[in-house]
């Protein structure tokens, strides 16, 4: 069986300023190559480094 690898671009702690001035930070993972690509959004009320079951 041949194993395939994919290129992934990772940006950590990307800031996004909300209307009330609060700055939220996100980790953004993008596939390499030409798109278009679908978007997956995961939101948690805890820190980004919290493990999920």
PyMOL Python script that loads the backbone (N, CA, C, O; Angstrom):
from pymol import cmd

cmd.read_pdbstr("""\
ATOM      1  N   UNK A   1       0.836  -1.180   0.000  1.00  0.00           N
ATOM      2  CA  UNK A   1       0.000   0.000   0.000  1.00  0.00           C
ATOM      3  C   UNK A   1       0.883   1.247   0.000  1.00  0.00           C
ATOM      4  O   UNK A   1       1.798   1.373   0.814  1.00  0.00           O
ATOM      5  N   UNK A   2       0.598   2.159  -0.917  1.00  0.00           N
ATOM      6  CA  UNK A   2       1.388   3.383  -1.007  1.00  0.00           C
ATOM      7  C   UNK A   2       0.828   4.430  -0.059  1.00  0.00           C
ATOM      8  O   UNK A   2      -0.382   4.637   0.029  1.00  0.00           O
ATOM      9  N   UNK A   3       1.734   5.077   0.639  1.00  0.00           N
ATOM     10  CA  UNK A   3       1.317   6.103   1.591  1.00  0.00           C
ATOM     11  C   UNK A   3       1.458   7.479   0.970  1.00  0.00           C
ATOM     12  O   UNK A   3       2.493   7.789   0.380  1.00  0.00           O
ATOM     13  N   UNK A   4       0.425   8.315   1.095  1.00  0.00           N
ATOM     14  CA  UNK A   4       0.458   9.665   0.538  1.00  0.00           C
ATOM     15  C   UNK A   4       0.664  10.672   1.654  1.00  0.00           C
ATOM     16  O   UNK A   4       0.172  10.492   2.768  1.00  0.00           O
ATOM     17  N   UNK A   5       1.391  11.730   1.348  1.00  0.00           N
ATOM     18  CA  UNK A   5       1.574  12.810   2.314  1.00  0.00           C
ATOM     19  C   UNK A   5       0.982  14.086   1.715  1.00  0.00           C
ATOM     20  O   UNK A   5       0.953  14.265   0.497  1.00  0.00           O
ATOM     21  N   UNK A   6       0.523  14.947   2.579  1.00  0.00           N
ATOM     22  CA  UNK A   6      -0.090  16.199   2.131  1.00  0.00           C
ATOM     23  C   UNK A   6       0.655  17.373   2.763  1.00  0.00           C
ATOM     24  O   UNK A   6       1.122  17.295   3.899  1.00  0.00           O
ATOM     25  N   UNK A   7       0.753  18.450   2.009  1.00  0.00           N
ATOM     26  CA  UNK A   7       1.363  19.674   2.520  1.00  0.00           C
ATOM     27  C   UNK A   7       0.318  20.440   3.311  1.00  0.00           C
ATOM     28  O   UNK A   7      -0.814  20.608   2.857  1.00  0.00           O
ATOM     29  N   UNK A   8       0.696  20.904   4.494  1.00  0.00           N
ATOM     30  CA  UNK A   8      -0.220  21.682   5.342  1.00  0.00           C
ATOM     31  C   UNK A   8       0.504  22.943   5.789  1.00  0.00           C
ATOM     32  O   UNK A   8       1.643  22.884   6.252  1.00  0.00           O
ATOM     33  N   UNK A   9      -0.162  24.080   5.647  1.00  0.00           N
ATOM     34  CA  UNK A   9       0.366  25.354   6.142  1.00  0.00           C
ATOM     35  C   UNK A   9      -0.330  25.646   7.461  1.00  0.00           C
ATOM     36  O   UNK A   9      -1.558  25.607   7.542  1.00  0.00           O
ATOM     37  N   UNK A  10       0.453  25.941   8.498  1.00  0.00           N
ATOM     38  CA  UNK A  10      -0.104  26.176   9.829  1.00  0.00           C
ATOM     39  C   UNK A  10       0.273  27.579  10.300  1.00  0.00           C
ATOM     40  O   UNK A  10       1.443  27.960  10.269  1.00  0.00           O
ATOM     41  N   UNK A  11      -0.729  28.343  10.736  1.00  0.00           N
ATOM     42  CA  UNK A  11      -0.514  29.651  11.354  1.00  0.00           C
ATOM     43  C   UNK A  11      -1.078  29.568  12.769  1.00  0.00           C
ATOM     44  O   UNK A  11      -2.255  29.255  12.952  1.00  0.00           O
ATOM     45  N   UNK A  12      -0.249  29.846  13.761  1.00  0.00           N
ATOM     46  CA  UNK A  12      -0.680  29.759  15.154  1.00  0.00           C
ATOM     47  C   UNK A  12      -1.001  31.138  15.710  1.00  0.00           C
ATOM     48  O   UNK A  12      -0.349  32.125  15.369  1.00  0.00           O
ATOM     49  N   UNK A  13      -2.009  31.194  16.567  1.00  0.00           N
ATOM     50  CA  UNK A  13      -2.393  32.416  17.286  1.00  0.00           C
ATOM     51  C   UNK A  13      -2.679  33.597  16.358  1.00  0.00           C
ATOM     52  O   UNK A  13      -2.196  34.704  16.596  1.00  0.00           O
ATOM     53  N   UNK A  14      -3.452  33.368  15.315  1.00  0.00           N
ATOM     54  CA  UNK A  14      -3.846  34.429  14.383  1.00  0.00           C
ATOM     55  C   UNK A  14      -4.910  35.285  15.058  1.00  0.00           C
ATOM     56  O   UNK A  14      -5.950  34.757  15.451  1.00  0.00           O
ATOM     57  N   UNK A  15      -4.681  36.608  15.207  1.00  0.00           N
ATOM     58  CA  UNK A  15      -5.650  37.457  15.902  1.00  0.00           C
ATOM     59  C   UNK A  15      -6.855  37.814  15.034  1.00  0.00           C
ATOM     60  O   UNK A  15      -6.738  38.002  13.823  1.00  0.00           O
ATOM     61  N   UNK A  16      -8.011  37.901  15.684  1.00  0.00           N
ATOM     62  CA  UNK A  16      -9.244  38.369  15.036  1.00  0.00           C
ATOM     63  C   UNK A  16      -9.924  39.306  16.028  1.00  0.00           C
ATOM     64  O   UNK A  16     -10.364  38.872  17.093  1.00  0.00           O
ATOM     65  N   UNK A  17     -10.011  40.590  15.683  1.00  0.00           N
ATOM     66  CA  UNK A  17     -10.608  41.571  16.591  1.00  0.00           C
ATOM     67  C   UNK A  17     -12.124  41.591  16.418  1.00  0.00           C
ATOM     68  O   UNK A  17     -12.633  41.712  15.304  1.00  0.00           O
ATOM     69  N   UNK A  18     -12.828  41.472  17.524  1.00  0.00           N
ATOM     70  CA  UNK A  18     -14.285  41.504  17.527  1.00  0.00           C
ATOM     71  C   UNK A  18     -14.774  42.953  17.587  1.00  0.00           C
ATOM     72  O   UNK A  18     -13.991  43.863  17.859  1.00  0.00           O
ATOM     73  N   UNK A  19     -16.060  43.165  17.334  1.00  0.00           N
ATOM     74  CA  UNK A  19     -16.617  44.528  17.327  1.00  0.00           C
ATOM     75  C   UNK A  19     -16.454  45.241  18.659  1.00  0.00           C
ATOM     76  O   UNK A  19     -16.320  46.464  18.691  1.00  0.00           O
ATOM     77  N   UNK A  20     -16.465  44.487  19.775  1.00  0.00           N
ATOM     78  CA  UNK A  20     -16.337  45.118  21.090  1.00  0.00           C
ATOM     79  C   UNK A  20     -14.885  45.359  21.489  1.00  0.00           C
ATOM     80  O   UNK A  20     -14.614  45.826  22.595  1.00  0.00           O
ATOM     81  N   UNK A  21     -13.942  45.040  20.587  1.00  0.00           N
ATOM     82  CA  UNK A  21     -12.527  45.277  20.853  1.00  0.00           C
ATOM     83  C   UNK A  21     -11.790  44.055  21.384  1.00  0.00           C
ATOM     84  O   UNK A  21     -10.561  44.063  21.442  1.00  0.00           O
ATOM     85  N   UNK A  22     -12.506  43.009  21.772  1.00  0.00           N
ATOM     86  CA  UNK A  22     -11.873  41.789  22.252  1.00  0.00           C
ATOM     87  C   UNK A  22     -11.116  41.128  21.105  1.00  0.00           C
ATOM     88  O   UNK A  22     -11.605  41.070  19.977  1.00  0.00           O
ATOM     89  N   UNK A  23      -9.926  40.634  21.405  1.00  0.00           N
ATOM     90  CA  UNK A  23      -9.139  39.942  20.391  1.00  0.00           C
ATOM     91  C   UNK A  23      -9.168  38.454  20.703  1.00  0.00           C
ATOM     92  O   UNK A  23      -8.759  38.025  21.782  1.00  0.00           O
ATOM     93  N   UNK A  24      -9.652  37.679  19.754  1.00  0.00           N
ATOM     94  CA  UNK A  24      -9.642  36.224  19.855  1.00  0.00           C
ATOM     95  C   UNK A  24      -8.507  35.709  18.979  1.00  0.00           C
ATOM     96  O   UNK A  24      -8.190  36.308  17.951  1.00  0.00           O
ATOM     97  N   UNK A  25      -7.899  34.609  19.381  1.00  0.00           N
ATOM     98  CA  UNK A  25      -6.790  34.049  18.609  1.00  0.00           C
ATOM     99  C   UNK A  25      -7.133  32.626  18.184  1.00  0.00           C
ATOM    100  O   UNK A  25      -7.721  31.858  18.945  1.00  0.00           O
ATOM    101  N   UNK A  26      -6.755  32.293  16.959  1.00  0.00           N
ATOM    102  CA  UNK A  26      -7.087  30.983  16.399  1.00  0.00           C
ATOM    103  C   UNK A  26      -5.854  30.361  15.757  1.00  0.00           C
ATOM    104  O   UNK A  26      -4.945  31.067  15.321  1.00  0.00           O
ATOM    105  N   UNK A  27      -5.834  29.051  15.705  1.00  0.00           N
ATOM    106  CA  UNK A  27      -4.837  28.324  14.929  1.00  0.00           C
ATOM    107  C   UNK A  27      -5.494  27.987  13.594  1.00  0.00           C
ATOM    108  O   UNK A  27      -6.592  27.431  13.558  1.00  0.00           O
ATOM    109  N   UNK A  28      -4.817  28.326  12.498  1.00  0.00           N
ATOM    110  CA  UNK A  28      -5.376  28.132  11.155  1.00  0.00           C
ATOM    111  C   UNK A  28      -4.539  27.083  10.428  1.00  0.00           C
ATOM    112  O   UNK A  28      -3.321  27.217  10.304  1.00  0.00           O
ATOM    113  N   UNK A  29      -5.212  26.040   9.952  1.00  0.00           N
ATOM    114  CA  UNK A  29      -4.573  24.964   9.192  1.00  0.00           C
ATOM    115  C   UNK A  29      -5.113  25.009   7.771  1.00  0.00           C
ATOM    116  O   UNK A  29      -6.323  24.932   7.555  1.00  0.00           O
ATOM    117  N   UNK A  30      -4.193  25.135   6.787  1.00  0.00           N
ATOM    118  CA  UNK A  30      -4.609  25.214   5.386  1.00  0.00           C
ATOM    119  C   UNK A  30      -3.884  24.139   4.580  1.00  0.00           C
ATOM    120  O   UNK A  30      -2.694  23.900   4.788  1.00  0.00           O
ATOM    121  N   UNK A  31      -4.598  23.493   3.666  1.00  0.00           N
ATOM    122  CA  UNK A  31      -3.917  22.550   2.781  1.00  0.00           C
ATOM    123  C   UNK A  31      -3.087  23.313   1.751  1.00  0.00           C
ATOM    124  O   UNK A  31      -3.442  24.421   1.351  1.00  0.00           O
ATOM    125  N   UNK A  32      -1.985  22.708   1.332  1.00  0.00           N
ATOM    126  CA  UNK A  32      -1.171  23.323   0.294  1.00  0.00           C
ATOM    127  C   UNK A  32      -1.821  23.124  -1.062  1.00  0.00           C
ATOM    128  O   UNK A  32      -2.703  22.278  -1.213  1.00  0.00           O
ATOM    129  N   UNK A  33      -1.402  23.882  -2.027  1.00  0.00           N
ATOM    130  CA  UNK A  33      -1.938  23.725  -3.381  1.00  0.00           C
ATOM    131  C   UNK A  33      -3.127  24.616  -3.635  1.00  0.00           C
ATOM    132  O   UNK A  33      -3.578  25.362  -2.766  1.00  0.00           O
ATOM    133  N   UNK A  34      -3.627  24.512  -4.866  1.00  0.00           N
ATOM    134  CA  UNK A  34      -4.745  25.357  -5.288  1.00  0.00           C
ATOM    135  C   UNK A  34      -6.054  24.835  -4.716  1.00  0.00           C
ATOM    136  O   UNK A  34      -6.237  23.625  -4.579  1.00  0.00           O
ATOM    137  N   UNK A  35      -6.964  25.743  -4.382  1.00  0.00           N
ATOM    138  CA  UNK A  35      -8.273  25.387  -3.844  1.00  0.00           C
ATOM    139  C   UNK A  35      -9.283  25.314  -4.954  1.00  0.00           C
ATOM    140  O   UNK A  35      -8.897  25.047  -6.092  1.00  0.00           O
ATOM    141  N   UNK A  36     -10.510  25.527  -4.704  1.00  0.00           N
ATOM    142  CA  UNK A  36     -11.092  25.919  -3.419  1.00  0.00           C
ATOM    143  C   UNK A  36     -11.176  24.728  -2.460  1.00  0.00           C
ATOM    144  O   UNK A  36     -11.269  23.577  -2.886  1.00  0.00           O
ATOM    145  N   UNK A  37     -11.142  25.024  -1.167  1.00  0.00           N
ATOM    146  CA  UNK A  37     -11.204  24.019  -0.124  1.00  0.00           C
ATOM    147  C   UNK A  37     -12.394  24.289   0.787  1.00  0.00           C
ATOM    148  O   UNK A  37     -12.771  25.445   0.975  1.00  0.00           O
ATOM    149  N   UNK A  38     -12.985  23.257   1.348  1.00  0.00           N
ATOM    150  CA  UNK A  38     -14.059  23.457   2.321  1.00  0.00           C
ATOM    151  C   UNK A  38     -13.475  23.971   3.632  1.00  0.00           C
ATOM    152  O   UNK A  38     -12.272  23.859   3.870  1.00  0.00           O
ATOM    153  N   UNK A  39     -14.323  24.528   4.472  1.00  0.00           N
ATOM    154  CA  UNK A  39     -13.890  25.074   5.758  1.00  0.00           C
ATOM    155  C   UNK A  39     -14.481  24.239   6.883  1.00  0.00           C
ATOM    156  O   UNK A  39     -15.665  23.901   6.865  1.00  0.00           O
ATOM    157  N   UNK A  40     -13.647  23.911   7.857  1.00  0.00           N
ATOM    158  CA  UNK A  40     -14.100  23.244   9.079  1.00  0.00           C
ATOM    159  C   UNK A  40     -13.828  24.196  10.231  1.00  0.00           C
ATOM    160  O   UNK A  40     -12.713  24.696  10.375  1.00  0.00           O
ATOM    161  N   UNK A  41     -14.826  24.446  11.041  1.00  0.00           N
ATOM    162  CA  UNK A  41     -14.689  25.362  12.169  1.00  0.00           C
ATOM    163  C   UNK A  41     -14.963  24.597  13.450  1.00  0.00           C
ATOM    164  O   UNK A  41     -15.991  23.932  13.583  1.00  0.00           O
ATOM    165  N   UNK A  42     -14.036  24.696  14.390  1.00  0.00           N
ATOM    166  CA  UNK A  42     -14.203  24.048  15.689  1.00  0.00           C
ATOM    167  C   UNK A  42     -14.090  25.121  16.761  1.00  0.00           C
ATOM    168  O   UNK A  42     -13.062  25.790  16.870  1.00  0.00           O
ATOM    169  N   UNK A  43     -15.142  25.288  17.552  1.00  0.00           N
ATOM    170  CA  UNK A  43     -15.131  26.298  18.617  1.00  0.00           C
ATOM    171  C   UNK A  43     -15.330  25.596  19.947  1.00  0.00           C
ATOM    172  O   UNK A  43     -16.178  24.713  20.080  1.00  0.00           O
ATOM    173  N   UNK A  44     -14.538  26.000  20.930  1.00  0.00           N
ATOM    174  CA  UNK A  44     -14.627  25.433  22.269  1.00  0.00           C
ATOM    175  C   UNK A  44     -14.630  26.559  23.295  1.00  0.00           C
ATOM    176  O   UNK A  44     -14.021  27.603  23.062  1.00  0.00           O
ATOM    177  N   UNK A  45     -15.298  26.368  24.420  1.00  0.00           N
ATOM    178  CA  UNK A  45     -15.283  27.395  25.456  1.00  0.00           C
ATOM    179  C   UNK A  45     -14.010  27.350  26.302  1.00  0.00           C
ATOM    180  O   UNK A  45     -13.876  28.116  27.256  1.00  0.00           O
ATOM    181  N   UNK A  46     -13.084  26.470  25.966  1.00  0.00           N
ATOM    182  CA  UNK A  46     -11.851  26.300  26.725  1.00  0.00           C
ATOM    183  C   UNK A  46     -10.662  26.700  25.866  1.00  0.00           C
ATOM    184  O   UNK A  46     -10.840  27.087  24.711  1.00  0.00           O
ATOM    185  N   UNK A  47      -9.477  26.616  26.398  1.00  0.00           N
ATOM    186  CA  UNK A  47      -8.268  26.967  25.644  1.00  0.00           C
ATOM    187  C   UNK A  47      -8.054  26.079  24.443  1.00  0.00           C
ATOM    188  O   UNK A  47      -8.565  24.960  24.388  1.00  0.00           O
ATOM    189  N   UNK A  48      -7.296  26.578  23.476  1.00  0.00           N
ATOM    190  CA  UNK A  48      -7.041  25.833  22.241  1.00  0.00           C
ATOM    191  C   UNK A  48      -6.232  24.568  22.487  1.00  0.00           C
ATOM    192  O   UNK A  48      -6.320  23.624  21.702  1.00  0.00           O
ATOM    193  N   UNK A  49      -5.456  24.528  23.546  1.00  0.00           N
ATOM    194  CA  UNK A  49      -4.576  23.400  23.803  1.00  0.00           C
ATOM    195  C   UNK A  49      -5.256  22.280  24.578  1.00  0.00           C
ATOM    196  O   UNK A  49      -4.625  21.261  24.859  1.00  0.00           O
ATOM    197  N   UNK A  50      -6.539  22.447  24.932  1.00  0.00           N
ATOM    198  CA  UNK A  50      -7.274  21.433  25.667  1.00  0.00           C
ATOM    199  C   UNK A  50      -7.503  20.216  24.782  1.00  0.00           C
ATOM    200  O   UNK A  50      -7.922  20.348  23.632  1.00  0.00           O
ATOM    201  N   UNK A  51      -7.229  19.040  25.315  1.00  0.00           N
ATOM    202  CA  UNK A  51      -7.451  17.811  24.538  1.00  0.00           C
ATOM    203  C   UNK A  51      -8.911  17.463  24.485  1.00  0.00           C
ATOM    204  O   UNK A  51      -9.639  17.621  25.465  1.00  0.00           O
ATOM    205  N   UNK A  52      -9.339  16.986  23.328  1.00  0.00           N
ATOM    206  CA  UNK A  52     -10.718  16.534  23.155  1.00  0.00           C
ATOM    207  C   UNK A  52     -10.752  15.018  23.196  1.00  0.00           C
ATOM    208  O   UNK A  52      -9.811  14.373  22.734  1.00  0.00           O
ATOM    209  N   UNK A  53     -11.819  14.429  23.739  1.00  0.00           N
ATOM    210  CA  UNK A  53     -11.897  12.959  23.780  1.00  0.00           C
ATOM    211  C   UNK A  53     -12.074  12.356  22.414  1.00  0.00           C
ATOM    212  O   UNK A  53     -12.157  11.134  22.284  1.00  0.00           O
TER     213      UNK A  53
END
""", "prot")
cmd.dss("prot")
cmd.show_as("cartoon", "prot")
cmd.util.cbc("prot")
cmd.orient("prot")
